[in-house]
Amino acid sequence: MWNLSLPWWEFVLRAVIVYGFLIVILRLTGKRQIGQMSPFDLVLLLVLSNAVQNAMNGGDNTVGGGLILATTLIAFNALVSFLTARDARMEKWLVGEPEIIIYDGQIVQETLDQEAISRAELEGAMREAGCAEIKEVRMATLEINGQISFVRDDKPGAGKPRLHRSKNTLGRKGRPGRQRP
């Protein structure tokens, strides 16, 4: 139960390698917020966790090995969070940037395609934010957390536009974002 079959440092190294690999792969293939996870995303998450389990524990099923792995994963996650909060380049690479998907009532189709957002998903988020038509939207941005924020063009030329946030979170492709006017 407590006798490790591998040296403690190998558990740490394995966990860091697998964590880093998964971050890169998930960043490149896109992500979806937990609250908006489709059944396919859930199956992928479960299968993925099972697939990397043996890579991390090296066949060691002891309590000590599991505790070392859990501690390493939590500590490494805290380190990544710390680094992305303090280094803009690291944050941009790991988390991405917001993407403009509507500007002055015009859809930026390239961004929708790049982020794998369907027209139906966009229109649903617009309705949720109280926008009936695309021409009502001054700007819509896909935020890094998957939410779409809308700045309505309620009365052209009159006052500040109102900001609306959709509660709907959409999947994002993993490429770093580019701001578009």
C-alpha positions as CSV (number, residue, x, y, z in Angstrom):
1,M,0.0,0.0,0.0
2,W,2.8,2.5,0.9
3,N,5.8,0.8,-0.8
4,L,6.5,2.7,-4.0
5,S,7.6,0.7,-7.1
6,L,9.2,3.7,-8.6
7,P,11.3,6.5,-7.1
8,W,9.2,9.5,-5.9
9,W,10.9,11.9,-8.4
10,E,9.8,9.7,-11.3
11,F,6.1,10.2,-10.3
12,V,6.7,13.9,-10.3
13,L,8.5,13.9,-13.6
14,R,5.7,11.7,-15.2
15,A,3.0,14.0,-13.9
16,V,4.7,17.1,-15.2
17,I,5.3,15.6,-18.6
18,V,1.7,14.3,-19.0
19,Y,0.2,17.6,-17.6
20,G,2.3,19.6,-20.1
21,F,1.4,17.3,-23.0
22,L,-2.3,17.6,-22.2
23,I,-2.2,21.4,-21.9
24,V,-0.5,21.6,-25.4
25,I,-2.8,19.1,-27.0
26,L,-6.0,20.6,-25.5
27,R,-4.9,24.1,-26.4
28,L,-4.2,23.1,-30.0
29,T,-7.5,21.1,-30.5
30,G,-9.8,23.5,-28.7
31,K,-11.7,23.6,-25.5
32,R,-15.1,23.9,-24.1
33,Q,-16.2,25.1,-20.8
34,I,-17.3,22.4,-18.3
35,G,-20.8,23.8,-18.0
36,Q,-21.2,23.6,-21.8
37,M,-19.6,20.2,-22.3
38,S,-21.3,18.0,-24.8
39,P,-21.7,14.3,-24.2
40,F,-18.8,13.8,-26.7
41,D,-16.6,16.2,-24.7
42,L,-17.4,14.3,-21.5
43,V,-16.5,10.9,-23.1
44,L,-13.2,12.4,-24.4
45,L,-12.3,13.7,-21.0
46,L,-13.0,10.3,-19.3
47,V,-11.2,8.3,-22.0
48,L,-8.3,10.8,-22.0
49,S,-7.9,10.5,-18.2
50,N,-7.9,6.8,-18.4
51,A,-5.4,6.8,-21.2
52,V,-2.8,8.9,-19.4
53,Q,-3.3,7.2,-16.0
54,N,-0.7,4.5,-16.6
55,A,1.7,7.0,-18.2
56,M,1.7,8.8,-14.9
57,N,1.7,6.1,-12.3
58,G,4.0,3.7,-14.2
59,G,1.9,0.7,-13.0
60,D,2.3,1.7,-9.4
61,N,-1.1,1.7,-7.6
62,T,0.0,2.5,-4.1
63,V,-1.6,5.2,-2.0
64,G,1.8,7.0,-1.8
65,G,2.2,7.1,-5.5
66,G,-1.3,8.5,-5.9
67,L,-0.7,11.1,-3.3
68,I,2.6,12.2,-5.0
69,L,0.8,12.4,-8.3
70,A,-2.1,14.4,-7.0
71,T,0.2,16.8,-5.1
72,T,2.3,17.3,-8.2
73,L,-0.6,17.9,-10.5
74,I,-2.1,20.5,-8.1
75,A,1.2,22.2,-7.5
76,F,2.0,22.3,-11.2
77,N,-1.5,23.7,-12.0
78,A,-0.9,26.4,-9.3
79,L,2.5,27.2,-10.9
80,V,0.9,27.5,-14.4
81,S,-1.8,29.8,-13.0
82,F,0.8,31.9,-11.2
83,L,2.9,32.2,-14.4
84,T,0.0,33.1,-16.7
85,A,-1.2,35.7,-14.3
86,R,2.2,37.4,-14.3
87,D,3.5,36.9,-17.8
88,A,1.4,38.2,-20.7
89,R,3.2,36.1,-23.3
90,M,2.7,32.9,-21.3
91,E,-1.0,33.8,-20.9
92,K,-1.4,34.5,-24.6
93,W,0.2,31.2,-25.5
94,L,-1.6,29.1,-23.0
95,V,-5.0,30.8,-22.7
96,G,-5.3,32.8,-25.9
97,E,-6.9,36.1,-26.6
98,P,-10.5,37.3,-27.1
99,E,-11.7,37.2,-30.7
100,I,-14.0,39.7,-32.4
101,I,-16.8,37.8,-34.2
102,I,-19.1,40.7,-35.1
103,Y,-18.0,44.3,-35.8
104,D,-20.4,47.1,-36.7
105,G,-23.2,44.6,-37.5
106,Q,-21.1,42.5,-39.8
107,I,-20.1,38.9,-38.9
108,V,-16.3,38.2,-39.1
109,Q,-16.8,34.8,-40.9
110,E,-13.1,33.9,-40.7
111,T,-13.2,34.1,-36.9
112,L,-16.4,32.0,-36.7
113,D,-14.7,29.4,-39.0
114,Q,-11.5,29.5,-37.0
115,E,-13.3,29.1,-33.7
116,A,-15.7,26.5,-35.0
117,I,-18.8,28.5,-34.0
118,S,-21.9,27.8,-36.0
119,R,-24.3,30.5,-37.1
120,A,-26.9,28.9,-34.9
121,E,-24.7,29.1,-31.8
122,L,-24.0,32.7,-32.5
123,E,-27.6,33.6,-33.0
124,G,-28.6,31.8,-29.8
125,A,-26.0,33.8,-27.9
126,M,-27.4,36.9,-29.5
127,R,-30.9,36.1,-28.5
128,E,-29.8,35.4,-24.9
129,A,-28.1,38.9,-24.8
130,G,-31.3,40.5,-26.1
131,C,-30.2,41.1,-29.7
132,A,-32.7,40.2,-32.3
133,E,-30.6,41.0,-35.4
134,I,-26.9,41.1,-36.2
135,K,-27.2,44.8,-37.3
136,E,-28.1,45.6,-33.6
137,V,-24.6,44.5,-32.5
138,R,-21.8,47.1,-32.6
139,M,-19.3,44.4,-31.5
140,A,-19.4,40.8,-30.3
141,T,-16.3,39.2,-28.8
142,L,-15.6,35.6,-28.0
143,E,-13.9,35.9,-24.6
144,I,-11.1,33.5,-23.5
145,N,-13.5,31.7,-21.1
146,G,-15.8,30.8,-24.1
147,Q,-18.5,33.5,-23.4
148,I,-19.6,35.9,-26.0
149,S,-19.9,39.5,-24.9
150,F,-22.0,41.9,-27.0
151,V,-21.9,45.6,-27.2
152,R,-25.3,46.7,-28.6
153,D,-25.7,49.6,-31.0
154,D,-29.1,50.5,-29.4
155,K,-29.3,54.0,-30.9
156,P,-26.6,54.8,-33.4
157,G,-24.7,57.9,-32.4
158,A,-26.5,58.4,-29.1
159,G,-24.6,57.8,-25.9
160,K,-22.4,54.9,-24.8
161,P,-23.3,51.4,-26.1
162,R,-24.5,48.9,-23.5
163,L,-22.4,45.7,-22.8
164,H,-24.2,42.4,-22.6
165,R,-22.6,39.1,-21.7
166,S,-24.1,35.9,-23.0
167,K,-24.1,33.1,-20.4
168,N,-23.6,30.7,-23.3
169,T,-20.0,29.4,-23.5
170,L,-18.8,28.2,-26.8
171,G,-15.9,26.0,-27.8
172,R,-12.6,27.7,-28.9
173,K,-10.0,26.4,-31.2
174,G,-6.6,26.3,-29.7
175,R,-4.7,28.8,-31.8
176,P,-3.8,32.1,-30.2
177,G,-6.4,34.7,-31.1
178,R,-6.0,37.8,-33.2
179,Q,-7.9,41.0,-32.6
180,R,-9.7,42.3,-35.7
181,P,-11.3,45.8,-36.1
